[in-house]
Amino acid sequence: MVNIGGGIAVFCIAALGKFVHKAEDAFGLHPPDPGGVHLAALYRYRAELFTQQFVYWFDANGAALPFGRSLTYRFAQNCFWSACIWAGLEPLPLPVMKGIIVRNFRWWLSQNIFDRDGILTIGYCYPQMYMAENYNAPGSPYWSMKSFLLLALPDDHPFWVAEAAPLPALHALKPMPFANMLVQRRAGRVTAYPAGVNQVPGHGQFREKYAKFAYDPRFGFCASRSREVMEQAAPDSMLAFVIDRNVFVRRASESWKIEKGAVVITWSPFPGIEVTTTITPTATGHHRHHEVDSAFDCEAYDTGFAVPNFAPGYDETVENHSAEAHCDTLCCKVSSASDEGEGVLIKCDPNTSLYFANVRLPAVKYAIAKGHTVMDTDITDIAEK
């Protein structure tokens, strides 16, 4: 599995390649490999394949898709491209790879990632401990230094004089079966719709980092403080069930498939509740169709992306069956497509979002009756930069 959050794509490829190489040697599947020629060719081949999908995870503004754990490694996200250039690989033209690297560095340097002494902090877009892993330490953010492999290039390398080029033309929808997700591109933006959970329990907030319905580099996502109240759970881009005053979301997908530009998932947030969710990307966001079979009455909140409420131009609107939060650069509206449910705005606890210290979360609250319930929700999201 590739972990974009940790920016360790190239190292995952290398580690797996080394394992396969040793296994082949052990079982006599190929002759000895003097100088690692076979292994080097394997790495290069895998890098070419990996590029065809990895490029989709980068926004035109330089940000990379926030998804998975080890996110505090930050701009290590671009180390794969640095390694390709250092190794003499061009799975994309050199100016395109330079553009991805340069824009990613610029995006990160515009975030609040240093303390007052200029030291990288644990967090993502600002110092934030809720999203940290149990293996993080003060030195963990310095895994991002892997991206500076570029400094090993000679002074006369073409990289130094190449113009930073924009991203190439990409498909509007890109199925990624090995990552169990469908990726959407809109005007330089990227939104990922994960179909299955790629991580097992054991690390903090794996639901938040792998199991949301949508991830987007313009909005980021929230990591919950607790599941006791909705404000602390901050369950953005989820269908969150409230049972006995506790919040339950998708933990793992029981089954999933990507077909005809949609993601179909079956999952259970709690014993006695079974859900089938179909996510269909649209020109303005995405549509969710939920079919819920419940053994008891409860409530469920279908939520969108969180929006910073202290940002310039912030305003919010709640109507009968919809809720909207927007600022000068971001807007998210959640509305019932069947004029059911109640529009609400959730005041998430401070420091739950990986991007912004304070956010509001638009949602539609549905009453789930014992038996079969069908819900249709439209998520409209706009991001100017």
Secondary structure, 3 states (H helix, E strand, C coil): CCCCCCCCHHHHHHHHHHHHHHHHHHCCCCCCCHHHHHHHHHHHHHHHHHHHHHHHHECCCCCECCCCCCHHHHHHHHHHHHHHHHCCCCCCCHHHHHHHHHHHHHHHHCCCCECCCCCECCECCCECCCCCCCCCCCCHHHHHHHHHHHHHCCCCCHHHCCCCCCCCCCCCEEEECCCCEEEEEECCEEEEEECCCCCCCCCCCHHHHHCCCCECCCCCCECCCCCCCHHHHCCCCCEEEEECCEEECCCCEEEEEEECCEEEEEEEEECCEEEEEEEEEECCEEEEEEEEEECCCEEEEEECCCEECCCCCCEEEECCCEEEEECCCEEEEEEECCCCCEEEEEECCCCCECCCCCEEEEEEEEEECCEEEEEEEEEEEEECC
